[in-house]
Amino acid sequence: MPRTATVRPGRCWTPSSSPGRSRDFRPSTSTGRSRQAGFGRWRSRRRSRRGTCVPSPSRRRSTPACSPKEVSPTPIRRCGAPPSTWSPLPRRPDASSGSDYVKLWPGQDGYDYPFQADYADLWDMSVSAVRELALAFPDLRFAIEYKPREPRNRMVLSSVARTLLAIDDMGVGNVGVLLDFGHSLFGGETPAESARMAIARNRLFAIDVNDNFRGWDDDMVVGSVHLLETFEFFFALHDAGWDGVWQLDQFPFREDPVEAARTGIRTMRAFHRALGYLDRGELAEAQAAQDALRAQRIAKRALFRALAESEDE
């Protein structure tokens, strides 16, 4: 099974930093074990604060950063640890490492206040930085995980449309989208529609699945709030012939993490089974007539049958 790299935001010390001065970094976290589940694959991802710190693209002009060909000396450490504890990467990252793609989460690329930034310059820096990275490593794929905000009040790549536009401006073939279901909800999107937009341009490289109440990126258990919308999301993927990894991105604060993972996986397996029960012809007729209530009855009939069966297993 291919492995993936996960990127999260942080603030870390660098060897060249003077005392009291910090730079923006994004550490990559470890990933869990992969398994096959139906026609798609799921992957449970563990959260970790350890990882490889790499400079945020939007800081390229204001702070010195290593070039893509000099990535090998990048330190591996716990953010905040003294430089004496750092250790170098064993080799330059490439496709031989077994990675299917590298995730980029540009959480620090954005702004917080009116008049704070030159929007054209900010856009150019974000686009050109990822373009430079993609051209330096043509044998790797890079997946941008967009998000409306946090930690920035406004992120440059905040929606599927803006991310696809940025990728088009990059003019490279090895950059795509990682569609986080919760980020799409948080941004006021319809995740199934967002997936269709990315797939239509052959840019959907990966997905993360979770849930929330649309007000924040809560990383709740899959299908716990937006059950029907999550089923529609998987229907859109299957209907378009997308056969990528189904990744869990859940963060249970108070729930048992193992049981939360099992529940999410069981729900995704039920979605897969429900796709087999779905009457495609009848659904197509309802959609052609834009008969919303009939279309939902058809979807619910298949989904509830599959969920009931999964609970009995």
Backbone bond lengths (Angstrom), bond angles and torsions (degrees), N, CA, C in turn:
res aa  C-N    CA-C-N  psi(-1)  N-CA   C-N-CA  omega(-1)  CA-C   N-CA-C  phi
1 M - - - 1.455 - - 1.538 110.26 -
2 P 1.317 118.42 137.43 1.470 120.00 176.65 1.514 111.21 -70.42
3 R 1.306 115.65 150.31 1.460 120.52 177.35 1.516 109.55 -104.46
4 T 1.305 115.47 159.59 1.454 119.48 178.44 1.506 110.37 -126.18
5 A 1.329 115.57 155.62 1.462 121.33 176.22 1.513 108.83 -103.22
6 T 1.327 116.47 134.51 1.450 121.72 -177.89 1.512 109.58 -113.10
7 V 1.339 117.61 135.90 1.457 120.94 -174.71 1.517 110.67 -118.84
8 R 1.288 117.65 133.13 1.459 123.52 178.26 1.527 109.08 -132.45
9 P 1.351 118.41 159.02 1.464 119.86 -175.57 1.525 113.37 -82.96
10 G 1.314 116.35 154.45 1.450 120.81 175.74 1.508 110.56 -166.56
11 R 1.291 118.23 172.70 1.464 122.96 174.09 1.513 106.65 -124.89
12 C 1.333 118.02 122.30 1.451 122.23 -172.06 1.513 110.76 -133.62
13 W 1.342 116.23 157.03 1.454 121.14 176.35 1.511 109.76 -83.12
14 T 1.321 116.63 149.27 1.460 121.71 177.19 1.515 109.13 -120.30
15 P 1.344 118.42 159.30 1.463 120.16 -179.23 1.517 112.83 -58.85
16 S 1.358 116.67 -32.89 1.460 119.88 -176.22 1.524 113.17 -87.37
17 S 1.339 117.03 -6.54 1.458 120.20 -177.86 1.517 110.79 -73.37
18 S 1.303 115.97 139.75 1.456 120.58 174.36 1.512 109.20 -85.57
19 P 1.338 119.06 160.27 1.467 120.75 179.87 1.527 111.03 -55.61
20 G 1.342 114.79 135.69 1.450 119.84 178.90 1.507 113.76 84.63
21 R 1.336 116.94 4.19 1.456 119.93 -179.35 1.515 109.60 -121.92
22 S 1.310 116.81 135.26 1.460 120.36 -178.09 1.517 110.65 -128.01
23 R 1.314 115.04 164.92 1.458 121.45 177.06 1.509 109.17 -130.46
24 D 1.337 116.04 157.22 1.460 120.33 -178.47 1.521 110.48 -84.17
25 F 1.326 115.69 129.47 1.449 120.66 179.52 1.516 109.20 -133.19
26 R 1.312 115.52 166.76 1.454 121.44 175.76 1.516 109.28 -132.63
27 P 1.355 118.95 107.15 1.456 119.80 -178.56 1.522 112.72 -81.09
28 S 1.322 118.41 141.28 1.462 121.39 176.72 1.522 108.46 -91.01
29 T 1.313 117.25 132.74 1.457 121.23 -176.82 1.513 110.59 -96.22
30 S 1.325 115.10 167.32 1.453 120.09 179.51 1.511 110.71 -76.87
31 T 1.302 116.03 159.90 1.454 121.35 -179.81 1.514 110.10 -117.16
32 G 1.290 116.10 160.31 1.451 121.21 -179.86 1.517 112.20 -90.19
33 R 1.313 116.03 -171.07 1.459 121.75 -176.98 1.521 110.06 -84.25
34 S 1.315 116.77 145.68 1.451 122.07 -178.47 1.525 110.32 -98.58
35 R 1.313 115.66 147.87 1.456 121.13 174.00 1.516 109.03 -144.12
36 Q 1.330 115.81 163.05 1.455 121.23 -179.94 1.520 109.16 -88.54
37 A 1.318 117.17 139.26 1.468 121.35 177.36 1.512 107.96 -143.77
38 G 1.329 116.79 99.91 1.461 120.14 -179.56 1.516 111.45 66.25
39 F 1.336 116.01 -146.24 1.463 119.17 -179.67 1.519 111.16 -76.93
40 G 1.315 117.09 -19.06 1.458 121.16 178.26 1.517 109.13 -104.96
41 R 1.314 116.32 178.59 1.455 120.48 178.57 1.515 109.05 -127.53
42 W 1.315 115.33 144.55 1.462 117.30 177.32 1.508 108.46 -113.79
43 R 1.315 114.70 152.50 1.454 120.55 176.71 1.515 108.57 -139.94
44 S 1.319 116.09 122.47 1.455 120.81 175.71 1.514 108.11 -84.78
45 R 1.337 116.98 132.38 1.458 121.54 -176.14 1.505 110.70 -114.08
46 R 1.333 116.09 125.71 1.460 120.58 177.03 1.514 109.33 -86.35
47 R 1.328 116.37 141.48 1.457 120.53 175.29 1.523 109.13 -86.07
48 S 1.292 118.52 138.21 1.457 123.18 178.75 1.511 109.39 -147.09
49 R 1.319 117.10 149.11 1.458 120.60 176.38 1.529 111.62 -91.32
50 R 1.325 116.72 -7.24 1.465 119.18 177.23 1.521 108.74 -81.11
51 G 1.319 115.96 152.89 1.451 117.40 175.16 1.506 112.47 164.67
52 T 1.326 114.30 179.32 1.450 121.50 179.68 1.506 109.35 -88.84
53 C 1.305 117.75 122.99 1.451 121.61 -178.54 1.514 110.30 -89.54
54 V 1.330 116.51 125.70 1.453 121.69 179.09 1.512 109.52 -128.45
55 P 1.328 119.09 141.43 1.457 120.43 -177.61 1.512 112.46 -60.70
56 S 1.333 117.11 139.91 1.455 122.27 175.66 1.524 109.61 -65.28
57 P 1.375 117.87 133.73 1.464 119.94 -175.96 1.515 114.72 -54.36
58 S 1.326 118.16 -36.12 1.461 119.69 -175.74 1.527 112.28 -71.61
59 R 1.349 117.88 -7.97 1.455 121.38 179.56 1.536 111.68 -96.54
60 R 1.326 117.63 3.64 1.455 121.02 -173.01 1.514 112.58 -56.23
61 R 1.318 118.17 -40.02 1.457 120.32 -174.35 1.522 113.24 -83.59
62 S 1.318 116.68 -23.70 1.455 119.11 -174.51 1.519 113.08 -94.80
63 T 1.345 117.99 -20.13 1.456 120.92 -179.41 1.509 109.99 -135.42
64 P 1.340 118.53 147.04 1.458 119.86 178.19 1.513 110.48 -66.35
65 A 1.315 117.54 137.82 1.455 121.96 179.59 1.518 108.85 -140.15
66 C 1.329 116.53 150.10 1.449 119.35 179.78 1.516 109.63 -70.92
67 S 1.314 116.91 146.83 1.459 121.50 178.07 1.512 108.98 -74.87
68 P 1.374 118.40 162.36 1.465 120.02 -179.28 1.525 113.02 -55.43
69 K 1.355 118.41 -31.45 1.451 120.35 -179.27 1.524 112.11 -77.09
70 E 1.337 117.38 -7.56 1.455 121.20 -178.99 1.522 111.80 -111.38
71 V 1.349 115.78 25.86 1.455 119.54 -176.41 1.516 111.81 -71.13
72 S 1.327 117.98 -27.68 1.461 120.47 -174.46 1.522 114.71 -56.27
73 P 1.372 120.85 -34.23 1.469 117.86 178.97 1.528 114.02 -78.95
74 T 1.345 118.04 -1.32 1.457 120.26 -177.15 1.527 110.41 -55.88
75 P 1.339 119.22 129.33 1.464 120.82 -174.89 1.517 112.86 -73.73
76 I 1.321 115.61 146.17 1.457 122.43 171.23 1.520 106.46 -107.49
77 R 1.320 117.18 124.97 1.450 119.80 -176.48 1.509 110.74 -168.75
78 R 1.314 116.07 173.34 1.457 121.77 170.71 1.522 107.50 -84.45
79 C 1.342 116.59 129.92 1.455 120.16 -176.87 1.528 109.87 -58.26
80 G 1.325 116.02 130.36 1.448 121.13 -179.13 1.517 113.44 99.16
81 A 1.365 116.25 -9.89 1.461 119.18 -179.97 1.523 109.79 -76.22
82 P 1.347 118.51 152.31 1.472 120.87 179.86 1.523 110.58 -65.76
83 P 1.353 117.50 152.11 1.462 121.20 -178.51 1.516 114.19 -55.97
84 S 1.311 117.82 -28.61 1.471 120.62 -177.84 1.524 112.37 -63.03
85 T 1.332 117.22 -19.35 1.467 120.45 -177.85 1.521 112.20 -93.93
86 W 1.343 118.53 -2.15 1.463 120.48 -176.67 1.527 110.21 -75.22
87 S 1.319 115.99 152.58 1.466 121.69 173.86 1.516 108.69 -132.80
88 P 1.352 118.31 145.01 1.464 120.37 -176.23 1.517 112.56 -76.04
89 L 1.347 115.72 155.49 1.456 120.35 172.36 1.527 108.88 -63.73
90 P 1.327 118.00 144.84 1.463 119.96 -177.20 1.519 113.52 -69.61
91 R 1.329 118.55 -28.59 1.450 119.83 -178.48 1.520 109.92 -161.33
92 R 1.310 114.02 167.56 1.463 121.42 176.54 1.527 108.98 -66.76
93 P 1.337 118.83 130.81 1.466 119.60 -178.03 1.518 110.92 -66.25
94 D 1.324 116.13 134.16 1.451 120.74 175.64 1.519 108.95 -154.31
95 A 1.331 116.13 -179.31 1.456 120.38 -176.11 1.518 112.23 -64.71
96 S 1.338 118.65 -22.11 1.457 121.08 -178.69 1.523 112.26 -67.51
97 S 1.330 117.93 -13.51 1.465 121.04 178.89 1.516 112.13 -72.23
98 G 1.323 117.35 -10.38 1.456 121.30 -179.54 1.509 113.54 92.12
99 S 1.311 118.26 0.87 1.458 121.53 179.50 1.525 110.82 -76.97
100 D 1.309 116.05 136.41 1.454 120.78 176.74 1.521 110.36 -81.45
101 Y 1.327 115.99 -33.33 1.454 121.25 178.04 1.524 109.76 -161.74
102 V 1.313 115.70 166.57 1.459 122.72 174.28 1.523 107.63 -114.16
103 K 1.304 115.94 126.74 1.463 119.74 -179.42 1.526 110.39 -85.37
104 L 1.325 116.33 135.67 1.457 122.77 173.60 1.522 108.10 -115.58
105 W 1.312 115.91 121.34 1.467 120.81 176.79 1.521 107.79 -117.80
106 P 1.323 118.24 93.05 1.476 121.44 -172.96 1.525 112.94 -81.39
107 G 1.323 115.96 61.49 1.456 120.57 -175.70 1.513 114.82 -65.67
108 Q 1.345 117.39 -24.76 1.456 120.27 -178.76 1.530 112.36 -92.36
109 D 1.314 117.14 -4.20 1.466 120.48 -178.28 1.522 109.67 -88.49
110 G 1.328 115.73 99.79 1.455 119.77 -178.39 1.514 110.44 170.82
111 Y 1.321 116.16 -152.29 1.459 120.77 -178.83 1.526 109.10 -153.04
112 D 1.317 115.52 170.30 1.467 120.66 -175.28 1.524 114.29 -124.07
113 Y 1.357 117.58 -23.70 1.463 120.95 -174.45 1.525 110.90 -135.18
114 P 1.329 117.54 155.51 1.469 120.43 171.33 1.531 110.37 -60.24
115 F 1.309 117.14 144.12 1.461 125.43 179.64 1.527 113.35 68.52
116 Q 1.333 118.36 3.19 1.459 120.39 -178.83 1.522 111.75 -70.57
117 A 1.345 117.16 -36.42 1.462 120.21 -170.92 1.520 111.35 -130.21
118 D 1.311 114.45 154.98 1.463 122.23 167.98 1.526 105.40 -86.44
119 Y 1.340 117.50 106.35 1.454 121.31 -171.33 1.524 112.65 -61.39
120 A 1.326 117.22 -39.30 1.466 120.49 179.44 1.521 110.41 -64.70
121 D 1.334 116.61 -42.01 1.457 120.91 -179.84 1.518 110.88 -68.01
122 L 1.328 116.07 -39.45 1.461 120.95 179.44 1.522 110.48 -63.32
123 W 1.319 115.86 -43.19 1.468 120.63 178.41 1.531 110.13 -63.26
124 D 1.324 116.56 -44.52 1.463 120.83 -178.64 1.527 111.33 -62.51
125 M 1.330 117.11 -42.02 1.464 119.76 179.30 1.526 111.05 -64.71
126 S 1.332 117.62 -42.66 1.465 120.58 -179.69 1.524 111.24 -63.92
127 V 1.326 116.22 -43.69 1.461 120.86 -178.61 1.522 111.12 -69.19
128 S 1.317 117.22 -48.18 1.463 120.52 -175.02 1.527 112.18 -67.83
129 A 1.341 117.08 -32.16 1.468 119.59 179.71 1.524 110.91 -65.74
130 V 1.327 116.88 -46.23 1.464 119.70 -179.95 1.535 110.31 -69.58
131 R 1.324 116.88 -36.54 1.465 119.76 175.95 1.529 110.81 -58.93
132 E 1.329 115.84 -45.55 1.470 120.74 179.70 1.518 111.02 -60.45
133 L 1.321 116.00 -42.27 1.463 121.19 179.09 1.523 110.85 -64.34
134 A 1.326 117.06 -44.90 1.466 121.39 -178.17 1.527 111.68 -65.30
135 L 1.320 116.71 -38.30 1.465 120.53 179.22 1.526 111.85 -71.12
136 A 1.332 116.21 -31.68 1.460 120.44 179.66 1.524 111.99 -73.20
137 F 1.338 116.55 -26.87 1.462 121.24 -179.33 1.531 109.71 -127.51
138 P 1.327 118.00 70.48 1.467 120.87 -175.94 1.517 114.26 -67.11
139 D 1.351 116.83 -17.47 1.464 119.81 -179.83 1.526 112.26 -87.57
140 L 1.330 117.30 0.98 1.466 121.81 177.16 1.522 110.55 -114.41
141 R 1.322 115.36 151.90 1.461 120.82 172.57 1.526 108.36 -104.27
142 F 1.326 116.08 142.72 1.458 122.01 -179.84 1.525 109.11 -120.22
143 A 1.327 115.95 125.75 1.461 121.74 -177.85 1.523 109.67 -111.14
144 I 1.322 116.79 120.79 1.460 122.18 -179.52 1.521 109.70 -89.40
145 E 1.315 116.49 121.63 1.464 121.64 177.33 1.538 108.70 -94.94
146 Y 1.292 116.03 100.91 1.461 119.92 -177.95 1.530 111.10 -79.36
147 K 1.327 114.60 159.86 1.460 121.30 -179.86 1.528 108.01 -161.23
148 P 1.321 118.58 142.58 1.480 120.03 -176.47 1.526 113.14 -61.24
149 R 1.326 117.80 -44.84 1.458 120.93 -178.01 1.523 109.69 -166.06
150 E 1.328 116.26 172.40 1.454 125.93 179.01 1.524 110.54 84.74
151 P 1.358 115.81 109.79 1.464 126.44 13.05 1.529 114.98 -81.43
152 R 1.320 119.57 -23.03 1.469 120.79 175.03 1.523 109.84 -72.25
153 N 1.344 116.91 147.67 1.462 119.94 174.44 1.521 111.42 -66.61
154 R 1.333 116.24 -32.11 1.459 122.43 176.16 1.523 108.21 -136.69
155 M 1.322 116.49 117.79 1.458 120.40 177.99 1.523 110.16 -92.82
156 V 1.320 116.97 146.47 1.462 120.90 179.83 1.519 110.37 -61.96
157 L 1.319 116.81 -49.06 1.466 121.73 -179.87 1.526 107.80 -99.58
158 S 1.319 114.96 81.67 1.462 121.83 -169.38 1.518 114.64 -104.56
159 S 1.321 118.51 -6.32 1.461 121.48 -177.41 1.516 109.42 -150.51
160 V 1.327 115.86 167.39 1.462 118.61 178.83 1.524 110.73 -66.13
161 A 1.332 117.44 -36.70 1.462 120.24 -179.31 1.528 111.47 -66.04
162 R 1.333 117.41 -45.35 1.470 120.91 179.53 1.532 110.62 -65.67
163 T 1.317 116.45 -37.70 1.461 119.71 -179.88 1.523 110.93 -67.49
164 L 1.324 117.21 -43.14 1.464 120.52 177.42 1.523 111.21 -64.48
165 L 1.321 116.60 -37.38 1.470 120.20 176.99 1.526 110.57 -64.35
166 A 1.334 116.43 -42.23 1.463 120.39 178.67 1.525 110.78 -63.60
167 I 1.326 116.96 -42.35 1.464 120.98 178.90 1.526 110.43 -62.92
168 D 1.315 116.23 -39.07 1.460 119.73 176.94 1.527 110.72 -62.65
169 D 1.341 116.81 -39.60 1.466 120.70 177.32 1.530 112.08 -66.37
170 M 1.328 116.53 -29.33 1.463 119.71 179.89 1.526 111.71 -67.62
171 G 1.326 116.67 -35.29 1.454 120.45 178.77 1.517 114.33 68.55
172 V 1.326 117.74 31.88 1.464 122.21 178.90 1.529 108.73 -123.01
173 G 1.320 116.01 157.22 1.456 119.49 -175.83 1.510 115.06 -98.76
174 N 1.326 118.25 -8.00 1.458 120.68 -174.84 1.525 113.64 -106.86
175 V 1.325 117.32 22.82 1.462 122.02 174.59 1.528 108.65 -120.20
176 G 1.312 115.73 132.51 1.457 120.56 -179.72 1.514 111.45 -142.64
177 V 1.323 115.33 -160.27 1.464 122.84 -174.19 1.521 110.34 -114.30
178 L 1.322 115.92 136.07 1.453 120.97 162.88 1.522 106.10 -102.75
179 L 1.319 116.40 114.56 1.460 121.44 -176.35 1.526 109.01 -94.35
180 D 1.316 115.50 105.97 1.453 121.95 174.24 1.529 107.40 -85.54
181 F 1.338 116.77 118.39 1.459 121.57 -176.30 1.531 111.27 -55.91
182 G 1.333 116.64 -42.34 1.460 120.46 -179.42 1.514 112.74 -68.04
183 H 1.333 117.88 -37.20 1.460 120.94 177.19 1.520 110.49 -64.94
184 S 1.327 116.09 -37.96 1.463 120.13 178.56 1.532 110.85 -64.69
185 L 1.332 116.23 -43.76 1.469 120.06 175.70 1.525 110.77 -61.15
186 F 1.313 116.17 -47.66 1.460 123.50 -179.27 1.527 111.08 -57.28
187 G 1.324 116.50 -33.64 1.462 121.58 -179.13 1.514 114.24 -87.03
188 G 1.330 117.20 6.04 1.463 120.21 178.07 1.517 113.90 78.14
189 E 1.332 116.94 16.22 1.462 120.53 179.32 1.529 111.13 -89.25
190 T 1.324 115.24 167.17 1.456 122.08 165.64 1.522 105.78 -98.74
191 P 1.332 119.11 108.69 1.462 120.76 -172.84 1.523 114.59 -54.12
192 A 1.328 117.53 -38.48 1.467 120.05 179.10 1.526 110.94 -62.26
193 E 1.320 116.67 -40.41 1.460 120.73 177.82 1.526 111.04 -67.18
194 S 1.322 116.88 -41.24 1.466 120.96 178.38 1.524 111.06 -61.62
195 A 1.331 115.94 -41.15 1.466 120.16 178.16 1.523 110.58 -61.96
196 R 1.330 116.48 -43.07 1.468 120.37 179.13 1.527 111.14 -61.32
197 M 1.316 117.05 -39.74 1.463 120.45 -179.96 1.523 110.96 -62.76
198 A 1.327 116.75 -44.13 1.462 120.53 -178.89 1.528 111.53 -70.76
199 I 1.334 117.18 -40.55 1.462 121.09 -179.76 1.519 110.78 -65.66
200 A 1.327 117.16 -38.02 1.461 120.78 -179.54 1.523 111.88 -60.31
201 R 1.334 116.70 -25.18 1.469 121.70 179.47 1.524 111.79 -104.95
202 N 1.342 115.38 11.27 1.467 121.76 179.42 1.525 111.59 56.89
203 R 1.338 115.96 39.68 1.464 120.33 -176.00 1.527 113.79 -120.39
204 L 1.321 118.20 5.67 1.466 119.07 178.17 1.520 108.42 -87.18
205 F 1.336 116.12 101.64 1.457 121.55 -177.25 1.525 112.34 -90.01
206 A 1.329 118.34 -29.01 1.463 120.20 -175.87 1.526 109.83 -165.10
207 I 1.334 115.06 165.05 1.463 121.39 176.85 1.526 109.30 -135.39
208 D 1.318 116.34 151.31 1.459 124.12 167.26 1.518 106.64 -118.82
209 V 1.329 116.81 139.18 1.462 120.26 -176.13 1.522 110.25 -121.55
210 N 1.329 115.14 132.09 1.457 123.17 178.29 1.528 106.94 -164.18
211 D 1.311 118.54 -154.81 1.466 121.18 178.55 1.522 108.93 -158.34
212 N 1.328 116.03 164.39 1.461 122.48 175.17 1.521 109.39 -165.73
213 F 1.326 116.06 179.72 1.462 120.95 179.71 1.532 112.25 -94.47
214 R 1.323 117.35 15.50 1.466 126.11 179.68 1.535 113.41 75.08
215 G 1.304 118.24 -7.79 1.456 119.52 -179.82 1.510 114.03 -92.67
216 W 1.343 116.72 -15.59 1.462 120.75 -178.43 1.527 108.43 -161.69
217 D 1.326 115.80 165.45 1.457 121.36 179.85 1.522 108.76 -86.82
218 D 1.348 116.32 77.97 1.458 121.60 -170.88 1.526 114.26 -80.29
219 D 1.342 118.39 -18.80 1.468 122.13 -179.58 1.526 111.54 54.06
220 M 1.321 115.75 48.79 1.460 121.29 179.07 1.531 110.35 -81.18
221 V 1.319 115.96 173.27 1.470 121.87 -177.32 1.536 110.16 -63.00
222 V 1.300 115.92 140.18 1.464 122.83 -178.49 1.533 111.60 -52.46
223 G 1.323 116.25 128.94 1.456 121.46 174.99 1.512 115.74 74.09
224 S 1.329 117.72 7.51 1.466 120.05 -176.60 1.522 112.70 -75.19
225 V 1.318 118.18 -22.24 1.469 122.34 179.63 1.529 110.75 -121.19
226 H 1.333 116.35 -55.81 1.468 121.10 -176.58 1.529 110.04 -103.20
227 L 1.324 115.02 68.14 1.461 120.65 -174.86 1.530 111.94 -63.18
228 L 1.326 117.27 -51.33 1.459 120.55 -175.96 1.523 111.44 -68.81
229 E 1.332 117.16 -36.85 1.465 120.08 178.65 1.527 111.40 -68.03
230 T 1.334 116.57 -33.59 1.461 119.06 177.07 1.521 110.31 -68.44
231 F 1.324 116.89 -39.98 1.466 120.32 176.43 1.528 110.46 -62.93
232 E 1.325 117.23 -40.10 1.462 120.54 177.40 1.528 110.51 -63.27
233 F 1.322 116.64 -36.62 1.465 121.54 178.13 1.522 110.49 -60.43
234 F 1.327 116.70 -48.36 1.462 119.95 179.67 1.526 111.60 -69.27
235 F 1.319 116.85 -31.93 1.462 119.66 174.74 1.526 110.33 -62.67
236 A 1.331 116.68 -42.14 1.470 120.85 179.46 1.528 110.57 -62.70
237 L 1.330 116.96 -41.77 1.464 120.55 178.57 1.520 111.15 -63.05
238 H 1.323 115.69 -47.21 1.468 120.87 -178.09 1.521 111.47 -67.79
239 D 1.307 116.58 -41.63 1.456 120.75 -178.62 1.532 111.42 -64.62
240 A 1.346 116.62 -30.49 1.464 120.75 179.90 1.528 112.28 -88.25
241 G 1.336 116.91 -1.77 1.455 120.53 179.08 1.518 114.61 78.43
242 W 1.329 116.87 20.28 1.471 120.31 -179.87 1.520 108.91 -78.46
243 D 1.318 117.09 128.67 1.465 121.43 -175.47 1.521 110.20 -129.16
244 G 1.317 116.68 60.29 1.455 121.14 179.60 1.514 111.75 -103.72
245 V 1.324 114.94 -167.23 1.461 122.07 -177.22 1.528 110.73 -81.15
246 W 1.318 116.39 135.35 1.468 121.45 173.71 1.527 106.82 -94.89
247 Q 1.320 117.70 100.38 1.460 121.63 -174.00 1.528 111.95 -98.76
248 L 1.313 115.18 129.13 1.463 120.19 171.80 1.525 109.10 -77.50
249 D 1.318 116.13 133.34 1.470 121.01 173.38 1.519 107.13 -132.65
250 Q 1.318 115.93 67.38 1.461 122.87 -178.00 1.525 109.93 -105.77
251 F 1.334 115.57 148.97 1.460 120.10 -179.20 1.528 108.43 -136.87
252 P 1.338 116.90 78.07 1.471 119.51 -179.10 1.520 111.76 -72.76
253 F 1.321 116.57 116.74 1.464 120.69 179.47 1.523 111.85 -79.69
254 R 1.319 117.17 -43.52 1.472 121.83 -174.47 1.517 113.15 -115.57
255 E 1.343 117.01 -19.59 1.445 120.83 -179.15 1.533 110.43 -81.14
256 D 1.311 115.47 155.98 1.456 120.05 175.34 1.532 108.79 -63.11
257 P 1.341 119.00 120.49 1.462 120.97 -173.70 1.522 113.87 -63.87
258 V 1.332 117.18 -35.23 1.463 119.75 179.45 1.521 110.16 -68.27
259 E 1.321 116.55 -44.62 1.462 119.86 179.09 1.517 111.20 -66.72
260 A 1.344 117.18 -35.71 1.466 120.43 176.89 1.529 110.49 -62.95
261 A 1.335 116.91 -42.02 1.464 120.44 177.79 1.521 110.82 -64.94
262 R 1.321 116.96 -43.11 1.469 120.48 178.67 1.521 110.72 -61.71
263 T 1.328 116.34 -41.48 1.462 120.21 -179.91 1.525 110.78 -64.00
264 G 1.336 116.52 -44.35 1.457 119.63 178.48 1.516 112.41 -62.34
265 I 1.326 116.77 -42.32 1.468 121.23 -179.96 1.529 110.13 -66.89
266 R 1.330 116.58 -42.08 1.462 120.09 178.89 1.526 110.86 -61.54
267 T 1.331 116.50 -39.69 1.462 120.46 178.73 1.525 111.07 -66.55
268 M 1.328 117.63 -41.55 1.461 119.87 179.41 1.518 111.52 -66.71
269 R 1.322 117.07 -35.64 1.465 119.70 175.25 1.528 110.61 -65.13
270 A 1.333 116.02 -36.34 1.466 119.25 176.62 1.523 110.65 -65.46
271 F 1.342 117.40 -38.45 1.468 120.07 176.00 1.527 110.30 -59.35
272 H 1.326 115.63 -44.26 1.458 119.66 -179.26 1.528 111.07 -62.35
273 R 1.325 116.07 -42.77 1.460 119.83 178.51 1.522 110.73 -66.16
274 A 1.325 116.75 -38.59 1.463 120.49 -179.28 1.527 111.70 -64.23
275 L 1.322 117.25 -31.48 1.466 120.01 177.84 1.524 110.87 -61.19
276 G 1.335 116.48 -29.65 1.458 120.25 177.12 1.517 112.59 -76.41
277 Y 1.319 116.79 -26.07 1.461 121.20 179.39 1.533 112.52 -85.52
278 L 1.296 116.83 -16.45 1.466 121.67 -174.02 1.531 110.53 -68.10
279 D 1.320 116.98 128.76 1.466 122.48 176.80 1.524 108.03 -82.03
280 R 1.330 116.96 97.38 1.465 121.36 -174.54 1.521 112.08 -64.71
281 G 1.326 116.71 -40.58 1.461 119.69 -179.03 1.515 112.35 -63.43
282 E 1.329 115.39 -45.68 1.465 119.98 179.50 1.524 111.01 -65.60
283 L 1.324 116.15 -39.11 1.458 120.06 178.70 1.530 110.86 -65.24
284 A 1.325 117.02 -41.18 1.465 120.81 179.39 1.528 110.89 -61.78
285 E 1.313 116.93 -38.54 1.469 120.66 177.78 1.527 111.05 -64.76
286 A 1.333 115.92 -43.49 1.461 120.22 179.86 1.527 110.89 -65.06
287 Q 1.313 117.02 -40.28 1.456 120.56 179.46 1.522 111.72 -69.22
288 A 1.319 116.95 -37.98 1.467 120.23 178.56 1.524 110.89 -62.06
289 A 1.335 115.86 -33.53 1.463 120.82 178.37 1.526 111.43 -90.02
290 Q 1.339 116.99 -2.12 1.465 123.64 -174.79 1.530 110.97 51.65
291 D 1.332 113.51 41.66 1.458 120.85 176.85 1.530 107.59 -87.76
292 A 1.313 116.31 90.46 1.457 121.99 -172.71 1.522 112.71 -61.91
293 L 1.325 117.06 -44.25 1.460 120.00 -176.22 1.518 111.79 -67.17
294 R 1.328 116.67 -40.22 1.465 119.92 177.45 1.517 110.99 -66.15
295 A 1.313 116.88 -42.70 1.464 121.02 179.57 1.522 110.81 -61.04
296 Q 1.332 117.20 -41.36 1.463 119.89 179.16 1.526 111.70 -68.63
297 R 1.325 117.82 -36.17 1.465 120.00 176.80 1.528 110.37 -60.98
298 I 1.323 116.42 -41.98 1.470 121.13 -179.62 1.525 110.14 -63.86
299 A 1.341 116.10 -45.44 1.462 120.41 -179.45 1.527 111.13 -66.25
300 K 1.326 117.15 -43.23 1.465 120.70 -178.42 1.526 111.43 -66.02
301 R 1.319 116.90 -37.03 1.457 120.29 179.86 1.529 110.70 -59.33
302 A 1.326 116.25 -44.84 1.467 120.47 179.37 1.527 111.20 -70.97
303 L 1.322 116.20 -43.00 1.462 120.44 -175.88 1.521 112.11 -67.44
304 F 1.313 118.05 -48.08 1.464 120.81 -176.25 1.528 111.40 -66.05
305 R 1.334 116.38 -34.20 1.473 119.10 175.68 1.523 110.18 -62.88
306 A 1.327 116.84 -45.83 1.464 120.42 -179.12 1.521 111.40 -66.76
307 L 1.332 118.05 -39.59 1.463 120.70 178.85 1.523 111.55 -64.46
308 A 1.321 116.76 -41.04 1.462 120.45 178.96 1.518 110.53 -62.54
309 E 1.310 116.72 -41.35 1.469 120.39 179.90 1.529 110.79 -67.26
310 S 1.349 116.60 -38.67 1.462 119.18 -178.60 1.523 111.82 -67.58
311 E 1.333 118.09 -31.32 1.454 121.01 179.67 1.520 111.85 -73.00
312 D 1.334 116.44 -21.48 1.468 120.71 -179.17 1.538 112.27 -87.15
313 E 1.332 116.60 -9.47 1.469 120.25 -176.62 1.525 111.69 -82.01
